[in-house]
Amino acid sequence: QVQLVESGGGLVQPGGSLRLSCAASGFTFENYYIDWYRQAPGKQREWVGYISSNGRAVYADSMKGRFTISGDNTKNTVFLQMSSLEPEDTAVYLCHSNYGSGLWGQGTQVTVSS
């Protein structure tokens, strides 16, 4: 089955860190790019960044310095490492691939709160 599955979300205190995973199955992600997006309640979906098939990562300006995207080809998985988290980072985080006509995961909830 072709799918993306996110994991690693949860509750974290302000200033903390979290690493999200996006596991691809049914296709080899290294042949495509993988984006990360986030969607907070009542807000539009926001692009976080992407990693290309050659491993190059590009970020939205507002995400630079705190978020890092990387990939592990052996696990067919892309990671989003987040640090210095703020309550404003609370959102559902989703990954997306340009495989086929576009493929989305179901999302993982990240809540930043004390």
C-alpha positions in Angstrom: 0.0 0.0 0.0 1.4 3.4 -1.0 1.2 5.7 2.0 3.0 8.2 4.3 2.7 7.7 8.0 3.7 10.5 10.4 4.7 9.8 14.1 6.5 11.4 17.0 4.1 14.1 17.9 3.0 14.8 21.5 3.1 17.3 24.3 6.3 19.3 24.9 7.1 22.2 27.1 8.1 25.6 25.6 11.8 25.5 24.7 11.8 21.7 24.2 12.5 19.6 21.2 10.7 16.9 19.2 11.6 14.8 16.3 8.8 13.8 13.9 9.0 10.9 11.4 7.4 10.4 8.1 7.6 6.8 6.9 7.0 6.0 3.3 5.7 2.6 2.2 4.9 1.3 -1.3 7.4 3.5 -3.0 11.0 4.6 -2.6 11.0 8.2 -1.2 14.5 9.0 -2.3 13.2 9.3 -5.9 10.8 12.1 -4.9 10.7 15.1 -2.6 9.0 15.1 0.8 7.5 18.3 2.2 6.5 19.0 5.8 3.5 21.2 6.4 1.7 22.2 9.6 -1.9 23.3 10.3 -2.9 25.1 13.5 -6.5 25.4 14.5 -8.3 28.1 12.6 -5.3 28.8 10.4 -4.2 28.0 6.9 -1.9 25.1 6.2 1.7 26.4 6.4 4.7 25.0 4.5 7.6 24.1 6.7 10.1 22.9 4.2 11.1 20.0 2.0 13.9 17.6 1.3 14.7 16.8 -2.3 15.7 13.5 -3.8 19.4 14.4 -3.6 19.1 15.2 0.1 19.0 19.0 -0.1 16.7 20.6 2.4 14.9 24.0 1.9 13.0 25.8 4.6 10.4 28.5 5.0 12.1 31.6 6.3 10.2 31.5 9.5 11.4 27.9 10.2 15.1 28.4 9.5 17.4 27.7 12.4 14.9 25.8 14.6 13.7 23.1 12.2 15.9 20.5 10.4 14.7 18.0 7.8 16.7 14.9 7.1 16.2 11.5 5.5 17.2 7.9 6.1 17.1 6.0 2.9 17.6 2.7 4.6 14.4 3.3 6.6 12.5 5.1 3.8 11.8 7.7 6.4 12.1 11.5 6.6 12.5 13.3 9.8 11.6 16.8 11.1 13.8 17.8 14.0 12.3 20.7 15.9 14.0 22.7 18.7 13.3 25.7 20.8 9.6 25.0 20.4 7.1 27.7 21.2 3.3 27.6 21.9 2.9 29.0 18.4 4.3 25.8 16.9 1.3 23.9 18.2 -0.3 22.3 15.1 -0.9 19.1 13.2 2.2 18.3 11.2 1.8 16.6 7.9 4.2 15.2 5.3 3.6 15.2 1.6 5.3 13.7 -1.4 5.1 14.5 -5.1 4.7 10.8 -5.7 2.0 10.2 -8.3 -0.6 13.0 -8.1 0.5 13.9 -4.6 0.5 11.9 -1.4 -0.4 13.1 2.1 0.0 11.5 5.5 -2.6 11.7 8.1 -0.7 14.1 10.4 0.6 14.0 13.9 -0.4 16.4 16.6 2.3 18.6 18.3 1.3 20.6 21.3 3.7 23.0 22.9 2.4 24.0 26.4 3.6 24.3 30.0 
